[in-house]
Amino acid sequence: MDIVQWLDYAGVAVFAATGALAASRKQLDFIAFLFLAAATGIGGGTFRDAILGQTPVFWVQEQIYLLICTGTGVVVFFTAHRFESRYKVLLWLDAIGMAVFSVKGAEIGFLATGSSSVAIVTGILTATFGGVLRDIISGEQSVLMRREIYVTAALCGAVAWVISHHAGLGNAVGSILGFLVAFGVRGGALYYGWNLPTYKSKPGRTMEEIEKL
């Protein structure tokens, strides 16, 4: 088993852990822990496979992904109380999962289509959809609505993988590089508060101004 496969399993486990942590913050029951762990851990990949028309989706073909989500949910159910700030832990674990999936999603998108642009899009979708689904189900503020960079980090990771692939660096090197880029950008956003310029609304024209046009 190569390092890329291990990264994939680790990404699913980490994302599943964020789903279970969200359940702990809402003080939900055991089944809700397992449900949120699975929805977060495999949600992005399921969305990606559906878009690419790759059915059955990955976790139906390889049920180890379901076992990873289930096992992670069980572990978090019995250990979540040990974390002083579960939301902070959730955000950092989410950053790790996002970085892994930005690379894995890009790889799968490229292998399926041979298109660099599709690879970047599937990298972003795989990296972000599980977290968005988790936040919607648990009623948390969506990571997309926070000012710190998020989707841009996934974009950077996917682009780094695509560039590495075309440079002939090999999948293992490209995956590690893409992970480091995505996690570095997201980690910087969490630690330093990095964000992109936001839209600034301007007052609209008055009726008098419109009539003069």
matplotlib code that plots the C-alpha trace (Angstrom):
import matplotlib.pyplot as plt

x = [0.0, 1.5, 1.6, -1.2, -3.6, -2.6, -3.2, -6.6, -7.6, -6.2, -8.2, -11.4, -10.7, -9.9, -12.9, -15.1, -13.6, -14.8, -18.3, -18.3, -16.9, -19.8, -22.2, -20.4, -20.9, -24.6, -24.7, -26.3, -26.7, -24.4, -26.1, -25.9, -22.1, -21.8, -24.1, -22.2, -18.9, -19.9, -21.6, -18.5, -15.9, -17.3, -19.7, -17.2, -16.0, -19.6, -20.4, -17.3, -18.0, -21.6, -20.5, -17.9, -20.4, -18.3, -20.8, -21.0, -19.3, -16.0, -17.2, -19.6, -16.7, -14.3, -16.3, -13.2, -14.1, -17.3, -15.4, -13.0, -15.9, -17.6, -14.5, -13.7, -17.2, -17.0, -13.6, -14.7, -17.9, -15.8, -13.0, -14.5, -14.9, -11.1, -10.8, -11.0, -12.0, -13.7, -14.4, -10.8, -9.8, -12.6, -11.2, -7.6, -8.7, -10.9, -7.8, -6.0, -8.9, -9.4, -5.8, -5.8, -9.0, -8.0, -5.2, -7.1, -10.0, -7.7, -6.0, -9.3, -10.8, -7.7, -7.6, -11.3, -11.1, -7.5, -8.5, -6.5, -9.4, -11.8, -9.1, -9.0, -12.8, -13.1, -10.3, -12.1, -15.5, -14.0, -12.2, -15.1, -18.4, -18.0, -17.4, -20.3, -22.6, -21.4, -22.1, -25.6, -26.6, -25.2, -26.5, -22.9, -21.8, -20.5, -16.8, -17.6, -19.1, -16.0, -13.8, -10.6, -9.5, -11.0, -12.0, -8.9, -6.7, -8.3, -7.8, -4.1, -3.7, -5.4, -3.4, -0.2, -1.0, -1.8, 1.4, 3.4, 1.8, 2.6, 6.1, 6.6, 7.3, 5.3, 2.1, 3.5, 5.6, 2.8, 0.3, 2.6, 3.4, -0.3, -1.2, 1.5, 0.4, -3.3, -2.7, -0.1, -2.6, -5.5, -3.3, -2.1, -5.7, -6.6, -3.5, -3.0, -6.5, -5.6, -8.5, -9.2, -10.6, -14.3, -17.1, -17.9, -21.5, -22.1, -25.3, -27.5, -28.5, -31.4, -34.5, -33.3, -30.0, -31.7, -34.0, -31.0, -29.5]
y = [0.0, 3.3, 6.6, 8.1, 5.3, 5.9, 9.6, 8.8, 6.7, 9.3, 12.0, 10.0, 9.3, 13.0, 14.3, 11.6, 12.8, 16.4, 15.1, 13.2, 16.3, 18.3, 15.8, 16.1, 19.8, 19.4, 16.6, 14.1, 10.4, 7.5, 6.9, 10.6, 10.4, 7.6, 9.3, 12.6, 10.8, 8.9, 11.9, 14.0, 11.4, 10.1, 13.0, 14.9, 11.7, 10.6, 13.9, 13.8, 10.2, 11.1, 14.1, 12.0, 9.2, 6.7, 4.3, 2.4, 5.2, 4.5, 3.4, 0.8, -0.8, -0.6, -0.8, -0.2, 3.5, 2.9, 0.9, 3.8, 6.3, 4.0, 3.3, 7.0, 7.9, 5.3, 6.6, 10.2, 9.3, 8.1, 10.7, 14.0, 15.2, 15.3, 18.2, 21.6, 23.4, 21.0, 23.6, 24.6, 20.9, 20.5, 23.4, 22.1, 18.5, 19.9, 21.6, 18.3, 16.5, 19.3, 19.2, 15.5, 15.5, 18.4, 16.2, 13.0, 14.6, 16.2, 12.9, 11.0, 13.8, 13.8, 10.0, 10.0, 12.8, 13.7, 17.3, 19.6, 22.0, 19.1, 17.8, 21.2, 21.4, 17.8, 18.5, 21.5, 19.7, 16.6, 18.8, 21.0, 19.3, 16.9, 19.8, 21.8, 18.8, 18.4, 22.0, 21.9, 18.8, 19.8, 23.4, 24.9, 28.0, 26.8, 26.9, 28.6, 31.5, 32.2, 35.0, 32.9, 31.4, 27.9, 27.1, 28.9, 26.6, 23.6, 25.3, 25.8, 22.2, 20.9, 23.2, 22.1, 18.5, 19.3, 21.2, 18.4, 15.9, 17.8, 18.3, 14.6, 14.6, 11.4, 10.9, 10.4, 13.6, 15.6, 14.4, 15.4, 18.7, 19.4, 18.5, 20.8, 23.7, 23.3, 22.7, 25.6, 28.0, 26.9, 26.7, 30.2, 31.4, 29.8, 31.0, 34.4, 35.2, 35.3, 36.3, 37.6, 41.0, 41.0, 42.6, 46.2, 47.2, 50.7, 52.7, 52.5, 55.5, 57.6, 58.1, 61.6, 60.3, 57.7, 60.2, 62.3, 59.4]
z = [0.0, -1.1, 0.8, -1.3, -0.2, 3.4, 3.0, 1.6, 4.6, 7.0, 5.3, 5.6, 9.3, 10.1, 8.3, 10.0, 13.3, 12.6, 12.0, 15.2, 17.1, 15.6, 17.1, 20.5, 20.4, 19.9, 22.6, 20.2, 20.6, 19.5, 16.2, 15.3, 16.0, 13.4, 10.9, 11.0, 10.9, 7.8, 6.1, 6.6, 5.9, 2.6, 1.6, -0.6, -2.4, -3.0, -4.6, -6.7, -8.0, -8.7, -10.9, -12.7, -13.3, -11.4, -9.9, -7.7, -5.6, -4.0, -0.6, -2.1, -3.9, -0.9, 2.3, 4.4, 4.1, 6.0, 8.7, 9.1, 9.6, 12.0, 14.0, 14.2, 15.3, 18.1, 19.3, 19.3, 21.2, 24.1, 24.0, 22.8, 26.4, 26.8, 24.4, 26.0, 22.8, 20.5, 17.9, 17.6, 17.2, 14.7, 12.5, 12.6, 11.8, 9.0, 7.6, 7.5, 5.8, 3.4, 2.3, 1.8, -0.2, -2.4, -3.7, -3.9, -5.6, -8.2, -8.8, -9.4, -11.5, -13.7, -14.1, -15.0, -17.6, -18.4, -17.9, -15.6, -15.1, -14.1, -11.8, -10.0, -9.7, -8.4, -5.9, -4.6, -4.4, -2.7, -0.2, 0.8, 0.3, 3.3, 5.7, 4.2, 4.6, 8.2, 9.1, 7.5, 9.3, 12.7, 12.4, 12.8, 11.0, 7.6, 7.1, 3.8, 5.7, 7.8, 6.6, 6.8, 3.5, 2.9, -0.6, -1.9, 0.2, -1.6, -4.9, -4.1, -3.2, -6.3, -8.5, -6.9, -7.6, -11.2, -11.7, -10.1, -12.3, -15.5, -14.2, -13.9, -10.2, -9.6, -7.7, -4.3, -4.5, -6.0, -3.4, -0.5, -2.1, -2.8, 0.8, 2.2, 0.1, 0.9, 4.7, 4.8, 3.3, 5.5, 8.5, 7.9, 7.6, 10.9, 12.8, 11.2, 10.0, 6.3, 4.1, 0.6, -0.1, 0.4, -1.5, -0.4, -1.1, -2.4, -2.1, -5.2, -7.3, -6.1, -8.3, -9.1, -10.4, -12.4, -14.0, -15.1, -17.1]

ax = plt.figure().add_subplot(projection="3d")
ax.plot(x, y, z, "-o")
ax.set_aspect("equal")
plt.show()
